[in-house]
Amino acid sequence: MSAENPKSSSILKRLTPVLVLVALCWAVFILNNLILHGHLNQNGLRPRHIGGLPGIIWSPFLHGSFQHLMANTVPLALLGAILCLRGRNEFAIVTMMGVILSGVLTWLIGRNAYHIGASGLIFCFFGYLASLAFFERKIGTLLLSIVCIVGYGGIIRGILPTSSAVSWEGHLAGFISGITLAWFFSNVKQATTEKKVPVPDA
């Protein structure tokens, strides 16, 4: 009989949120594309249409094709895993706020089309992790940002309008949202730390 490795079990537990997120993307894809024949795509984010507002929440889970889903799965899983290893609460907050912020910004600036896919959230994760070093100024965070930039820095080209089939507005919105969240949470952490430091009597 072999005993379970507690360290491996702990890592898997910490990665559970991102695994659930990726599994949701796949489950919605199977339901939408194989059963409903793409009917759910009309719930995507449609800029400046009141009826498109629910798409802010729906759009990250909708993908137009298997290739679209596969292209998003790996970076979503890897960047999400890095965030989960930093902290599950941090992952949850960045994910929820990233979906809302990037979705609202896309709704404001995007072209009149249905914007779907998790790429906006991927750019949010990347923007968050890549900019942390600038705001936190710690060695560990610097190394993390360097790894993310070296590994996925090439995706930054996605914020340019290079193809009409690509929601570069969603990419840009996600990237801006990620940097904004990194700035905000770094300031919150700094303020919390300063409150904990005792002030000597004069």
C-alpha positions as CSV (number, residue, x, y, z in Angstrom):
1,M,0.0,0.0,0.0
2,S,1.4,3.4,-0.9
3,A,0.7,6.5,1.1
4,E,-0.5,9.7,-0.6
5,N,2.2,12.4,-1.0
6,P,0.9,15.3,1.2
7,K,2.9,17.8,-0.7
8,S,1.4,16.8,-4.1
9,S,-2.0,16.7,-2.5
10,S,-1.5,20.3,-1.2
11,I,-0.4,21.6,-4.6
12,L,-3.4,20.0,-6.3
13,K,-5.7,21.5,-3.8
14,R,-4.2,24.9,-4.4
15,L,-4.7,24.5,-8.2
16,T,-8.3,23.4,-7.8
17,P,-9.8,26.8,-8.7
18,V,-8.0,27.1,-12.0
19,L,-8.8,23.5,-12.9
20,V,-12.5,24.2,-12.2
21,L,-12.3,27.4,-14.4
22,V,-10.8,25.4,-17.3
23,A,-13.2,22.6,-16.9
24,L,-16.1,25.1,-17.0
25,C,-14.8,26.4,-20.3
26,W,-14.7,22.9,-21.7
27,A,-18.1,22.0,-20.3
28,V,-19.8,25.1,-21.8
29,F,-18.0,24.4,-25.2
30,I,-19.4,20.8,-25.3
31,L,-22.9,22.0,-24.4
32,N,-22.8,24.9,-26.8
33,N,-21.1,23.5,-29.8
34,L,-21.9,19.8,-29.7
35,I,-25.5,19.9,-28.3
36,L,-26.9,23.4,-28.9
37,H,-25.0,24.0,-32.2
38,G,-23.5,27.4,-31.1
39,H,-26.8,28.8,-29.9
40,L,-25.2,30.2,-26.8
41,N,-22.8,32.4,-28.8
42,Q,-25.6,35.0,-29.0
43,N,-25.0,35.5,-25.2
44,G,-21.6,36.8,-26.0
45,L,-20.5,40.4,-25.2
46,R,-22.0,42.9,-27.6
47,P,-20.6,46.4,-27.1
48,R,-23.0,49.3,-26.3
49,H,-26.1,47.1,-26.4
50,I,-28.0,46.7,-23.2
51,G,-28.8,43.1,-24.2
52,G,-25.1,42.5,-24.5
53,L,-24.4,43.3,-20.8
54,P,-24.9,39.7,-19.6
55,G,-22.1,38.7,-22.0
56,I,-19.7,40.4,-19.7
57,I,-20.1,37.3,-17.5
58,W,-20.8,34.7,-20.3
59,S,-18.2,35.6,-22.8
60,P,-15.1,34.1,-21.1
61,F,-16.7,30.7,-21.2
62,L,-17.8,30.8,-24.8
63,H,-15.6,29.7,-27.7
64,G,-16.4,29.6,-31.4
65,S,-14.4,26.5,-32.3
66,F,-12.2,23.7,-30.9
67,Q,-9.1,25.5,-32.1
68,H,-10.2,28.7,-30.3
69,L,-10.7,26.8,-27.1
70,M,-7.4,24.9,-27.3
71,A,-5.5,28.2,-28.0
72,N,-6.9,29.6,-24.8
73,T,-6.8,26.5,-22.6
74,V,-3.0,26.3,-22.1
75,P,-2.2,30.0,-21.3
76,L,-5.4,30.2,-19.1
77,A,-4.3,27.1,-17.2
78,L,-0.6,28.1,-16.8
79,L,-1.1,31.7,-15.9
80,G,-4.0,30.8,-13.7
81,A,-1.9,28.1,-12.0
82,I,0.7,30.7,-11.1
83,L,-1.9,32.9,-9.6
84,C,-3.4,30.0,-7.6
85,L,0.0,29.1,-6.2
86,R,0.4,32.7,-5.0
87,G,-3.0,32.3,-3.3
88,R,-6.4,30.9,-4.0
89,N,-8.1,34.0,-2.7
90,E,-5.9,36.2,-4.9
91,F,-6.8,34.0,-7.9
92,A,-10.5,34.3,-7.1
93,I,-10.5,38.0,-6.7
94,V,-8.3,38.7,-9.8
95,T,-10.5,36.4,-11.9
96,M,-13.8,37.9,-10.8
97,M,-12.7,41.5,-11.0
98,G,-10.8,40.8,-14.2
99,V,-13.9,39.4,-15.9
100,I,-16.0,42.4,-14.8
101,L,-13.4,45.1,-15.5
102,S,-12.3,43.8,-18.9
103,G,-15.8,43.0,-19.9
104,V,-17.1,46.5,-19.1
105,L,-14.2,48.1,-20.9
106,T,-14.7,45.9,-23.9
107,W,-18.4,46.7,-23.8
108,L,-17.4,50.4,-24.0
109,I,-14.7,50.3,-26.7
110,G,-15.3,47.1,-28.7
111,R,-16.6,46.8,-32.2
112,N,-20.3,46.0,-32.8
113,A,-19.9,42.2,-32.8
114,Y,-20.2,39.3,-30.4
115,H,-17.0,39.1,-28.4
116,I,-16.4,35.6,-27.0
117,G,-13.5,33.7,-25.5
118,A,-11.3,33.6,-22.4
119,S,-8.5,35.6,-24.0
120,G,-9.5,38.8,-22.2
121,L,-9.1,37.0,-18.9
122,I,-5.7,35.6,-20.1
123,F,-4.5,39.1,-20.9
124,C,-5.7,40.2,-17.5
125,F,-3.7,37.4,-15.8
126,F,-0.7,38.3,-17.9
127,G,-1.0,42.0,-17.2
128,Y,-1.4,41.4,-13.5
129,L,1.6,39.0,-13.1
130,A,3.9,40.9,-15.5
131,S,3.3,44.3,-13.8
132,L,3.5,43.1,-10.1
133,A,7.2,43.7,-9.9
134,F,6.8,47.4,-10.8
135,F,4.3,47.9,-8.0
136,E,5.6,45.6,-5.3
137,R,9.4,45.9,-5.8
138,K,10.3,42.5,-4.3
139,I,12.8,40.0,-5.6
140,G,10.3,37.2,-5.7
141,T,7.8,39.2,-7.6
142,L,10.5,40.5,-10.0
143,L,11.4,36.9,-10.8
144,L,7.8,36.0,-11.3
145,S,7.2,38.9,-13.6
146,I,10.3,38.1,-15.7
147,V,9.2,34.5,-16.1
148,C,5.7,35.6,-17.3
149,I,7.2,38.1,-19.7
150,V,9.7,35.7,-21.1
151,G,7.2,32.9,-21.4
152,Y,4.2,34.9,-22.7
153,G,5.4,38.3,-23.6
154,G,4.7,37.6,-27.2
155,I,1.0,37.7,-26.7
156,I,1.3,41.5,-26.2
157,R,0.9,41.7,-30.0
158,G,-2.7,40.7,-29.5
159,I,-3.6,44.1,-28.3
160,L,-3.0,45.5,-31.8
161,P,-5.8,45.4,-34.4
162,T,-4.1,42.9,-36.7
163,S,-7.2,40.8,-37.6
164,S,-10.9,41.5,-37.9
165,A,-11.5,38.0,-36.5
166,V,-9.7,38.7,-33.3
167,S,-11.1,40.8,-30.4
168,W,-8.0,43.0,-29.9
169,E,-10.3,45.3,-27.9
170,G,-10.9,42.4,-25.4
171,H,-7.2,41.7,-25.2
172,L,-6.4,45.4,-24.6
173,A,-9.2,45.6,-22.0
174,G,-7.9,42.5,-20.2
175,F,-4.4,43.8,-20.2
176,I,-5.3,47.2,-18.8
177,S,-7.6,45.5,-16.2
178,G,-4.7,43.2,-15.0
179,I,-2.3,46.1,-14.6
180,T,-5.0,48.1,-12.8
181,L,-5.7,45.2,-10.4
182,A,-2.0,44.8,-9.7
183,W,-1.7,48.5,-8.8
184,F,-4.8,48.4,-6.6
185,F,-3.9,45.3,-4.7
186,S,-0.3,46.3,-4.2
187,N,-1.4,49.5,-2.6
188,V,-3.9,47.7,-0.4
189,K,-1.2,45.3,0.8
190,Q,1.2,48.2,1.4
191,A,-1.4,50.1,3.4
192,T,-2.2,47.0,5.4
193,T,1.5,46.3,6.2
194,E,2.0,49.9,7.3
195,K,-0.9,49.7,9.7
196,K,0.7,46.6,11.3
197,V,4.1,48.3,11.9
198,P,4.1,49.8,15.4
199,V,4.9,53.5,15.6
200,P,7.4,54.4,18.3
201,D,6.4,57.0,20.9
202,A,7.9,60.5,20.4
